[in-house]
Amino acid sequence: MKTYDPQTLRKVQDIELMILKEFDTFCHNHHIDYALVGGSALGAKRHGGFIPWDDDIDVMMNREDYDQFLKLAEKELSDKYFILDYDHNHNYPSMNAHLCLKGTKFVPDDARELKDAGIFLDLFCFDNIPEEQKQMEYQAKHAWFWGKLMILTKVKEPTLYYYGFKRKVLRFILKLAYYFFKLIRLSTDKCYKKACYYRDLYRKEETKHFSFMFDPSLYTSILNKDDVYPTRRMNFNGIQVNVPHKIETYLETRYGDYMTLPPKEKQHNHLPYILDFGPYKDYVFEERQ
């Protein structure tokens, strides 16, 4: 794994804290709910902020709040931020969105054609899933499958969180798949529409659970809505932000013994191909603890 030097990582984190604070204020003013998830929720609980080696912040919203945020942010935050998702940039073949800071660059190593990608907040929309196991698996597998094909129509060597021989084999297989999809001219847009179709199957129904269906592995992000809402406040490096109501239940379900640090080889980040702080090169988040 490539790693940051400590000063650069600190700068990335400080700018992301600024984005998070302004995002939180914006959501509060517009009555939009959200919660930290993934490594950010883990960091909030275990470290009181960033996991020491982490370089992004992950937040989740339900479909209603997610759509409302994107709509309002594009109108009211456009002087400072822009939305990066597939609908705005077809070179971004992913089912989540980034709230990017204008004037900065954070170009992923596995998507170097994204020249206008900026330092960002990672936004994940959680959509309704059915309670019946077979129906849930049908929806999740199909949405996940088309989401992965969408990536492989654009990305030759996607990021993999596997190690050793398994990683080498998977990289070889995925590279073959990339060239095969190029040969048959599989459309990224077709994959996106198919992924959206399966993602939205239960959009108009009341369900107890929801999920982000496009993680690297199936069934990683299935949440009981009662474990998330009402969200509660928790410290994250000096600012108060929203986390799942039962954050301990969420972390135990996802990570098991979440208070124990992982081995060094699994302490991954997302070191970019291009990183440019632009006008924020001297920025310091003064409230950071």
VENVENHU-V949124 format. One record per run of one state. SS is the DSSP state (helix for helix, strand for strand, loop for the rest). FROM is the first residue (numbers start at 1). TO is the last residue. If there is no record, write none. Layout:
# VENVENHU-V949124
ss: (SS SS)
from: (FROM FROM)
to: (TO TO)
This chain:
# VENVENHU-V949124
ss: (loop helix loop strand loop helix loop strand helix loop strand loop strand loop strand loop strand loop helix loop helix loop helix loop strand loop strand helix loop strand loop strand loop helix loop helix loop strand loop helix loop)
from: (1 6 30 35 37 38 47 58 63 77 81 85 97 102 105 108 120 130 133 153 164 185 188 200 209 213 221 225 229 232 237 239 244 247 256 264 267 274 277 278 281)
to: (5 29 34 36 37 46 57 62 76 80 84 96 101 104 107 119 129 132 152 163 184 187 199 208 212 220 224 228 231 236 238 243 246 255 263 266 273 276 277 280 289)
